[in-house]
Amino acid sequence: MTDLSVKINKLKLKNPVMTASGTFGYGYEFEDFLDLSRLGGIVVKATTSKHREGNKYPRMAETALGMLNAVGLQNKGVDYFVKETCPKLTKYDTHFFANVSDSTIEGYVEVAEKINELDYIPGIELNISCPNVKEGGMAFGTSCPSAFAVTEAVRKVYKKTLIVKLSPNVTNIAEIAKAVEDAGADSVSLINTLLGMAIDAEKRRPVLSTVTGGLSGPAVKPVALRMVYQVSKAVKIPIIGMGGISNATDAIEFLLAGATAIQVGTANFIDPQVTIKIIEGIEDYLIRHRIKKVTDLIGALEV
């Protein structure tokens, strides 16, 4: 028998395979395609302090080996999430994580405080790639002081597992990771999308209404692997790796690079059962290599 369980701080996951926020809805939308209870964890779509309509259409575009999105954190706000969405999640035997986003530190704190009261949500993923409106629109996660400030503020009010999702659109992601670790994060997840754009040459116009958007999919995997590896050398807290993971081999590479768990994002749009296939593929790898515990793979890259 192989042991697929891993721990994110004190929180035990039955296996290291999670879904990435924004690519799997609230989970229950996929219940016709797979047994959600087999997953290690589900990170639901972003929740903000107030209702958000998101950006104007078009806000998604296909690219070579990936996709661009500029959805803009569309959601009905934290109060709706608490009253209407969360009760629907209690029937599944897996961990649900709320992705917390906002444009001010006060907004982050408000969302975190309300979700802290939910018994069924054991952790949050803090999305610090959002623009800080009080600082001229620069994303919280692009500087050590602002990343530290928002993490510290949330840590004061949130008592469960705190994961901070890091932006790759920085010069040194390891420094940002160390800053949020020092501010009290239990884990970091990386990478969020890379900033990109697409152009319609016939119309001579940007494809997206916002001109630029977030690039995800297999195209970003080499960058994500490199950043996970670098961050693993800089922090002691667990890392959740993501970025272009499409199969079990991809997932194993992230574990070898230093990730404790992984998230699957864009691949869910192509194959809604891909997460189950990845879990089974990891187990097959362990059996073939006579490895009893998946944790033996974490950071086992031979350099």
N, C-alpha and C positions, 0 to 999 in steps of 0.2 A: 504493500500500500504506500502511496505517496501522500505527503502532507503539503497541501497547497496554501495553507493559511499563512497570513502575514499580519503584522501589527503596524498601525499608524499611531504612534505614541502608545496609549493604553488600549486603543480600540482595535479589536480583532476582526479581520475580514476573512471570510471562508476561502477566498482565493484572491490573487492580486489584480483581477480584471474588473475595471470600473468603466462606466460610460461618462463621456465628457459633456459638460454643460452646453446647452444650446443645440445638441445633436440628437437628443433622445427624449425631448419633451419633458414630461413629468414621470416618465417610465410606463405608466399604465397604457399609454397609446400603443405600446409595443407588445402588449400581453397576448395578442393573437399570433405573434410570430415566435415567441420564445418564453421559457419559464423564467420570469424575472428573479425568482428566488435562488436561481443558480449563480447569479452574479455576485461578485465581491462587494460591489457598491454601485449606486446610481447617483450621479450629480445632476440635479434637476436644472431646468433653465433659470436664468437670472431672475432675482427678485430685488426690487428697489423700494424705496420708502413710499413712493407715490406711483400711481398708474402712469405708464408710458406707452405711447402709440408706436414708438420706433421711428425709423427713417422712412422717407418716401420711396416708392418703387421706381425703377428696379433696384433691388438691394442684394441680389445674389447673381453670381456669374461663374460659369465653368471656365477653368483654365487648364493648361497642360499639367496632368498629374495632380490636379487639385481644384480648389474652388475659392472664390472670394465671397465674403459676406459682409454686409453692412446693415444688419437687421436693426441694430440700435437698442438692444435690451428691451424689446417689447414685452410687457407684462402688466398685470392688473394691480400690482402693488402688494406690499407685505400683508396688509390686513386681509385681503382676499385670499392670499396664499395660506394664511393661518386658518381662516374660517372655512374655506371651500375646498382647497386643494389637499391639504395635509390629511384630512380624514379618509381620503381615498387611498392613501398609501399604506395604511396600517395592516392590510391583509397580506402583504408580501414579506417573505422571510429574507430580507436583505437590508443593508444599511442605505438610507437615503441621506444625501447631503444637500443643503441649500446653498446655491451660489448667490452670494451677497454682493450687490453692486450699487453704486450711487455716484453723485457728483460732488458731494461734500462729506467731510468727516462726520458731521452731525447726522447725515442721512445713513451712512454706514452703521453708526452706533444705534440708531433707531431700529433698523432692520435686525441687527444682531440681538438687541435686547428682547425683541418680540419672539424671535426664533429660539432664543435661549429657554423660553418657557415651554417649548414643545418637547414632550417626552419621547416622541417617536423620531425626532431628528437628532442624531448623536454628534453631528458635526456640521460646520459650514466651510465653504470654500470662498475665500475673500478675493474677489476679482479687482485687483488694483491697476488694471489697464484702463480704467475709466478716467476721463478728463476731470481734473480738479478745477471747478468753475471759479473758485476763490483765488486760484493762483494763475489765472490767465488761460486755462484750458490744458495745461501740461498734465499728462497722465500721472496718477499717484505713483505708479510703479517704475517711473523712469529716473527717479533720484532717490538716493539712500535716505535723506531726511524725511521726504514725504511718505515713502514706503514705511519707514519706521513709525512715523506719526499716526498713520491710519491703522496700522497693525496694533500699536500700543493702545490706542483709544478703544478699539474693538475688544482687545484682550481684557480690558478692565471690566467689561460688561458681559462678556461671553465666557462661560465656564466649562464648555465641552471642547471637543476636538476642533482646533482652529488650523485650517489649511489655507495658505496664502498662494494664490495663483500668480505666477510671475510673467511679465511681459518680456518677449525676446528683443524688443525694439530699444535696446540699451547697449552701451559700450561694454559694460562688465556685469553680466548677470550674477556672477558669484558674489559681488559686493552687495547687490540688492538682496540676495538670499541671506547673506550674513546679517544684514540690517534687520530683516523681519524675524530672523531667528533670535536676535538680541532683544527684539520687541515682544517676544513671547509666543511666536508661532510654534505650533506642534509639528508642522509639516509644511513643505512647499510643493506646489504642483507646477510643472512647466513642460512645454512652453504654451503660452497663449499664441494667437495668430500673429504672423508676420505682416507688416504693413505693405500692401501692394496695390496695383491698379490694373485696369483693363481698358482698352480703347477700341471703339468701333471705327475702323479705318474708313468705311464707306460714308458714315455720317460725320466723321471727324469729331466725335464726341466721346466722353467717358461712358463706359457701359453702366457704371453704378451712379445713382443719383448723388451720392456723396463724394464722387470722384475716386477716392481711395477706400479700401476695405481690408478685411483681415484674410490673409492667405492661409489655407489649411490643406491637408491631404498629403499624399506620399512625397510631393515635392519638397516639403519642409523637414522631412525625417532626418537627413544628415545634420542639419542645423540643430534640431532638437536633441539628437543623440549627443552631439558635442557639448551642448549646454548642460544637459543632465550630468554628463561626466565631469565637467568643470565644477558644477555646484556640489557634486558629491565629495569633492576634495576640500570644499570650503565650509560645509556645515555638518553638524552631527545629527540633526533631525532627519526623519524619513523624507524621501523624495518620491513624488508621484509623477511618473514620466508620461508625456503625450506628445503627439506630433507625427502624423502620417502612419500610425500603427494600423496595419491592414490584415495581419495574420499572426500566427503564433511565433514565427521566427522574428518578426519585428519586435514583438513584446519581449522575447527572451533577450534580444540585443539591449533593450532599455534596462532590463534587470542586471545584465552583466555590466552595463555602464554605471550602475549605482542606484537605480530606482528600486524602491521597495514594492511599489504597485504601479499599474499603468492605467491610462484612460484611453478609450477608443472613441473617436469623434466622427470625422467625415465618412469613414468606412461604414457606419451605420446606415447612411443614405443609400449605399450601393447594395449592401446585404444586411438586412435587419437581424440576421442570426449570427453575424460575424463574431460577436463576443463569446457565444457558446463554443464556436469552432476554435477560438483562441484558447479558451480554458482547456478544452480537450487536447489541443495541440501542445500546450505547456505540459500537461500531464504525460502525454506520449513522449515528449522530449526527456522528461525526468526518468521515465521507465527505461528508455533506450540507453540513457547514459548512467543508469543505476544510481541515480541521485534520489535520496529519500525525501528531502525537504526542499521546497522551492526557495526558501530563504538562503540555501547554500549557493544560489546563483547570484545573489545581490552583491554587486561590486566585485564579482569574480573575474573580471576581465584581466587577462595576463598581458601586461605592457612591457 
